[in-house]
Amino acid sequence: MRAIEITAPGGPEVLQLCEREQPVPAAGEVLIRVHAAGVNRPDVFQRQGSYAPPPGASDLPGLEVAGEIVGGDVGDSGFKVGDLVCALVHGGGYAEYAVAPLAQCLPVPHGLSPLEAASLPETFFTVWSNVFDRARLGEGESLLVQGGTSGIGVTAIQLASALGHRVFATAGSEDKARACEQLGAERGINYRHEDFAQVVKELTGGKGVDVVLDMVGGDYLPREISCLADDGRIVIIALLGGAKGQLDMGQVLRRRLTVTGSTLRPRSVAFKGAIAQQLRDKVWPLIESQKIRPVIYESFPLAQAAEAHKLMESSTHVGKIMLQVI
């Protein structure tokens, strides 16, 4: 099969087309003929040499795919050979064939193409796990999304808004701030010209938001604490601004705040399978009713994965960047 491999840690140019043997599914796994794969920030980190795949995972990049089940162990899942699915994978998505744990497969939502479906797993698994499970965003509560036009941000805005929450989001330009509003944010905040903490406090009448989804870390942490409501929660999923930040522990004590975080890739198949079931029950109907829609900025042929990574690193995109395999 054709695949994209990381020839050495480095820039986008280290992504090279190669020939590999088709992967062999183990018990509880299926073989997928990949139609499309998503490009995500962890792929960039892996290419740079700062995010090694977990033990046993493919060394090829790519954490989400959509395509046709062509073999493997379908068990009593209700899936069969020939079905179109999208899946969260441990790695290996940048290829013509990939293996996926059956528990991490979901049907392609009605009305979506495989390309659109491939844009869903990584961001929807991540947002559901962190915003709704870990941070427990509840009825009547509000959410601040940092990086609202990233793949994660677009998903978080749409999902929280569709479920009836007030959503605020930061972005790096006026155009991107308006894009956040078109996706369902009450207010897009241009962080280059506005203090997001001050804006959020004003818009919430001084209360602050109940949950912050943070992909930045670093010096964002004290400002996030300042615009968090009592009993509020910050959930950190990436550290684009650095791994160290100042924390006012007095505020944590007095206002009963929670600062937490997680990474999804090392978690067990059982953990991810439970998320998949929640998505199928609670989120897939919202997608099929078009209350949530995939937002794809650009797609590239598999052989142009390096160009896709260059676009990712430019941060000019709104939504997902994809690889079209078939």
N, C-alpha and C positions, 0 to 999 in steps of 0.2 A: 504494500500500500504506500501511497504518498503521505508524507507527514512533514511537519516543521519541527526541526530540532534546534536546541540551543548549543551551538558549537563551542562556545566559551563564554564566561561571564563578560558582559559588555553592553554596548549600544544596540539599537535595533538591527544593525547589519549582521549581528551574530546569529540571527534567525535565518536558517537555511533550509531549503526544500531537500528532502532525502527520501530514500526508500527504506522501509522497515517491514518486518514480518507483522502480519495481523496479530493483534493481541488475542489471547485465549481466555475466555471467561471461566471463572471458577464457580463453585457452587454458590447459588444466590446471586449470580451476575448474568447479565445479558450482553450479547455483542450487538452493537448498533452500527449500521452503515450511516455515517455522518452526512447529513445534508448541509448543516451550518453549525458554526461554533461561535461562542461569544468571546470577546477580548475584554479582560478585566485587569484592574490595577495589580492584583497579585501576580498575574502573568509577567508584568513588567518587573516587579521585584524579583521574581524567580530568574528572569533573564539577566538581571543585574548581579545575581549571585547572593542576594540578601534574603531569599525566601525559599529554602530547600523543600522539595516535596517530602511528605511523610514517608516513613519506611514502607516499602512494598508498592508505592505509587509509581506510575510511569514517570520517566524523566522528561517526557514531552510536555510542553505547556498546554493549557486549556482546561477550564474547570466546568464548562457547561456546553452541552450539545443538544441538537435535535436531529432525529433521523428515524430510520426503520430498524426494528428489531429483526435480525437475521439469524440469530442463534442464541444458545445459552439456556439458562435455567429459569423458565417463566413460572414454574411451580403452579400454585393455585391463585395467582395474583389477578387473574382476569385478563392479563395481557397475553398475546399470542404472537408467534412469528408473523411478520408482515405489518404489525401495528406501528403507527407513527407515535413516537414519544419524545419528550424532552427530559433531560436528566442532568443532575449534578454529579460530576465525576471527580475522582481524586487527582486527575491529571490525564494527559493524553488526548485532549479534545481537538488539538490542531492536527487532525489526521483524517484519513478516509474511513477508518474504523476505530471505534473506541469501546471499551468495556465499562459498564456501569452497574453498581449494585441495584438489584431489582427494586429495593425499597426506596431508592432515590430517583426512580422514574415516575413521570407523570404523563398523562395523555396530552397530546397537543390540543389546546383548547379549541373548541369549535369556532371556525371562522378565521383562524390564524394560519399563516404559512409556516413551514418549518423554520425559515429564517427568523420570523417573529417569535416563534416559540423558543428558539435557542437563546433568545435574549432574556428569558425569564428566570431560569433556575438560580444562578449565583446571587442575583440581587434580591429576589423574593425570599429565598431561604434565609439570607442574611438579615433582611429587614424584619421578617416575621420573628425570627429567633431573638433578635436583639430589642426591637421596639415593643413587641407585644408579649413575648415570653419573659425575657430578662428584665426589661424596664417596666413591664406591666402597664402600658398605656391603657387607661380605662375610660369608661363612659364619661363624657363631659370634660376630658382632659385635653391639654394642648401640647404641641410638639414643635420644637425647633430643629430643623435639619441643616447641618453644616454641609456645604457643597451641594446645593440643591439641583444643579444641572448635571452632576455625575450620574452614572448608571444607578448607583445606590440611592442618590438623592431623588432622582425622578421617580423611582419606585416608592420610596418612603412618602413623598408628597402625595402621590396619587392614592396609595393604599390608605394612609391615615385620613385623607380628605374624603375618600369614598365611604369610609366607616364613620364619618360624622365628626371628626376632630378638627379643631382650629390648628392650622399649620402655618408656620413661618419658616423661611428658608434664606440662607445666605448664598451669594453668588458674586463673581468677580467683575461684573459689568452691568450696566443698566439693561442691556438687551437680555442678558441671562436672568437678571432679577425679574424682568417682565415674563420671561419664559416660565419661571417658577410659578408665577401667578396664573398663567394660562393652564398650568397643570393642576392647579387647585390650591396653591398657597394663598393665604389671605394677604400676605405681604412678602415680596421678595426684597431682600436687603443687600445693597451693593456694599460689601465689606471694605472696599477700597476707599469709599467716601463716607460711610456711615458707621457709627458704633452700634453693632448689632445688639449689644446688651441694653443700651439706652433705648433703642427703637422697640425692642421686645417689652421692656418695662412700661413704656408709654402705651403701647397697644393693648396691654393686659391690665391697665389701670393700676400699675405698681405691683401686681401680684407676681408676675413672672410666669414662665412656662413650667409644665409638670415634667416633661421629658425633653432631654437634648440628645440627639443622635450626632456623635462627634467623630469625624474622620480626620481631625487635625491634631488634637492634643497640644503639646507645647504651651505657648503663652495664651491659648484660648481658654484653658481651664479656669483661671480666676475670673475671667469675664463671664464664663458660663455659670459659675457658682453665683455670681452677682445677679444674674437674670433668671435664676431658678426659683420656683415657688417653694414654700415650705413643704416638706415631704417629697421634694422633687428628686428626679433621678437623671444622672448623666451616664450614658452608655457609650464607651469608646470602642471603635472598631478598626481604626487605623491611626497612624502617627505621622501624617504628612508634614506636620509642623514641629516634630521632635518628640522624643520619648520622656522628656522631663518638663514638669510644670509645677507651679506653686499652688499649694492647697491650703486654704484657710480652714483648719480643722475646728476652730471655734464655731464657724458657721455650720459646719457639718453637724456638730453636737447640738447647737441651739435650734437649728431648723430641721433636724432629722433628715439630712440629705444623704443620698446614696451615689457613690461614684463606682461604676463597675465597667466591665468590658469583656470582650471575648473574641476569639478567632474560630472560624467555622471549620476550616480544612482538617485539623487534627481530630475532630470529634468522631465518635463512632457511627457506624452505619445505622445502628438502632436509633441514635439521637437524631440523625438527619432524616431517617425514615419517619419518625414521629412528626417532624416539621412538614415533610411531604404530605402526610395525611391531613394535617391542618390546612395546608394550602389547598389541597383538593376539595376539602369540605367548605372552606370559608372564603377563599380568594378566587379559585377558578370560576365560580359563578359570576363574580364581579367582572372578570375578564370577558367571559362569554356574553355578558349583557352589555359590554362596551363601556362600563363605568370606569374601567381601567384599560389603558391601551399600551402596547409596546411603543417605545420611543426609540427609533433607530436613526442615528445620525448619518452613518455611512457604512457600507459593506464593501469588502475587498475579496478578491479571489484568494484561495488558500495560499498560493505561491507569493502573494504580496503581504504576508503577515508583518514583515518589517515596516511597511508603509502604515499599516494599522497601528503598530506600536508608536511610530513617530507621531501620528495624530493623537493617540492617547496621551503622550507626554507633552504635547502642545497645550492641552487643557482648553482647546477652543471648541470642543464638541458639547452638544446638549443631548444627553441620553447615551445609548449604547453604540459601540463599534463592533462590527461583526465580520466574520469570515464565511464566505459562501464556498462550500466544498463541492456541492453538486448543483 
